[in-house]
Amino acid sequence: MAKTDVCTATVPLAMANSGQITIWYEHQLHRDIQGVVLHCTLHVTHEDDAMSDATFTFRVDDGLKAEFANAAKAHDRTGAQLLRDFMRSYVAQQEEAQQYDAWLAKKVEQSRASAEVGNLIPASDVEARFAARRAATRVRMAAPE
């Protein structure tokens, strides 16, 4: 089994949507009986000078940690900076997915309500419309350019 190290990175508890934010970063390497522990702390100061930070700890394979550190260094970044970027990106993706799901649920509900009041198009009419569209597309595709 591969040896693992503990990597600790600190991330803000809440991201401010507006206002002045000051961010600074510090890290320390600690050696203990189990090996090297990287401790990273991100301090976020909001307009009201209230500081919030949290520590996120996880185990990672030595080889992956070294490859990640080298890749980060090659782009003049630290591993902690990249991890924070990845976390922000993941959170943004999840928010976008939730917004889409809410939009879709609203559209489905509107469609159901429309159908319940009789706003329906018979399947034969829909099929006839799209048969005509397919035929028109075939004609355009067969025509010389």
C-alpha positions in Angstrom: 0.0 0.0 0.0 1.3 3.5 -0.9 2.3 5.8 1.9 0.1 8.9 2.3 0.7 12.3 3.7 -1.9 14.6 5.3 -2.4 17.8 3.4 -4.2 20.6 5.2 -5.6 23.6 3.2 -7.7 26.4 4.6 -10.7 27.7 2.7 -13.1 30.5 3.5 -16.3 29.5 5.2 -18.4 31.9 3.1 -17.6 33.7 -0.1 -18.7 37.4 -0.1 -20.7 38.3 -3.2 -19.9 42.0 -2.9 -17.8 44.4 -1.0 -14.1 44.7 -0.3 -12.3 41.4 0.5 -8.7 41.1 1.5 -7.1 37.7 1.1 -3.6 36.5 2.2 -2.1 33.1 2.3 0.4 31.3 4.6 1.7 27.8 4.8 3.9 25.7 7.0 5.4 22.2 6.7 5.4 20.1 9.9 7.2 16.9 10.4 5.9 14.4 12.8 6.1 10.6 13.4 3.8 9.9 10.4 5.6 12.1 7.9 5.2 15.6 6.5 2.0 17.6 7.0 1.5 20.7 4.9 -0.6 23.3 6.7 -2.1 26.0 4.6 -4.2 28.9 6.0 -6.2 31.2 3.9 -7.4 34.4 5.8 -10.3 36.3 4.3 -11.1 39.7 5.7 -14.4 41.2 4.8 -15.4 44.9 4.9 -16.4 44.7 8.5 -12.9 43.3 9.4 -14.5 39.9 10.5 -12.1 37.1 9.5 -13.3 33.7 8.6 -11.2 30.7 7.8 -11.6 26.9 8.0 -9.1 24.0 7.6 -9.8 21.2 5.2 -7.7 18.1 5.8 -7.4 15.0 3.6 -4.9 12.2 2.9 -3.2 11.9 -0.5 -0.8 9.5 -2.0 2.9 10.6 -2.0 3.2 10.3 -5.8 0.1 12.2 -6.5 1.1 14.9 -4.0 4.5 15.3 -5.7 3.0 15.4 -9.2 0.4 17.9 -8.2 3.0 20.1 -6.5 5.3 19.9 -9.6 2.4 20.8 -11.9 1.4 23.7 -9.7 4.9 25.0 -9.6 5.3 24.7 -13.3 2.4 27.3 -13.6 3.8 29.5 -10.8 1.0 28.5 -8.4 0.9 26.6 -5.1 -1.1 23.5 -4.6 -3.3 25.3 -2.1 -4.1 28.0 -4.6 -5.1 25.4 -7.2 -7.2 23.5 -4.6 -9.1 26.7 -3.8 -9.6 27.4 -7.5 -10.9 23.8 -8.0 -13.2 24.1 -5.0 -14.6 27.4 -6.3 -15.1 26.0 -9.7 -16.9 22.9 -8.3 -19.2 25.1 -6.2 -20.0 27.2 -9.2 -20.8 24.1 -11.3 -23.1 22.8 -8.6 -24.9 26.2 -8.3 -25.3 26.3 -12.1 -26.7 22.7 -12.1 -29.2 23.6 -9.3 -30.3 26.7 -11.2 -30.8 24.6 -14.3 -32.7 21.9 -12.4 -35.0 24.7 -10.9 -35.5 26.2 -14.4 -36.3 22.7 -15.8 -38.7 21.9 -13.0 -40.5 25.2 -13.5 -40.8 24.5 -17.3 -42.2 21.0 -16.6 -44.7 22.3 -14.2 -45.8 25.0 -16.7 -46.2 22.3 -19.3 -48.3 20.1 -17.0 -50.5 23.0 -16.1 -50.9 23.9 -19.7 -51.9 20.3 -20.6 -54.4 20.1 -17.7 -56.3 23.1 -19.1 -56.4 21.5 -22.5 -53.6 23.3 -24.3 -52.6 20.2 -26.2 -51.6 19.5 -29.8 -52.6 16.1 -31.1 -49.7 13.7 -31.8 -50.8 13.3 -35.5 -50.5 17.1 -36.0 -47.0 17.1 -34.5 -45.9 14.2 -36.6 -47.3 15.9 -39.8 -45.4 19.1 -39.0 -42.1 17.3 -38.5 -42.6 15.1 -41.5 -42.9 18.3 -43.6 -39.8 19.7 -41.9 -37.9 16.5 -42.7 -39.0 16.5 -46.3 -37.9 20.2 -46.6 -34.5 19.4 -45.1 -34.0 16.5 -47.5 -34.9 18.7 -50.5 -32.3 21.3 -49.3 -29.7 18.6 -48.8 -30.3 17.2 -52.3 -30.2 20.5 -54.0 -26.8 21.4 -55.8 -24.9 24.2 -54.1 
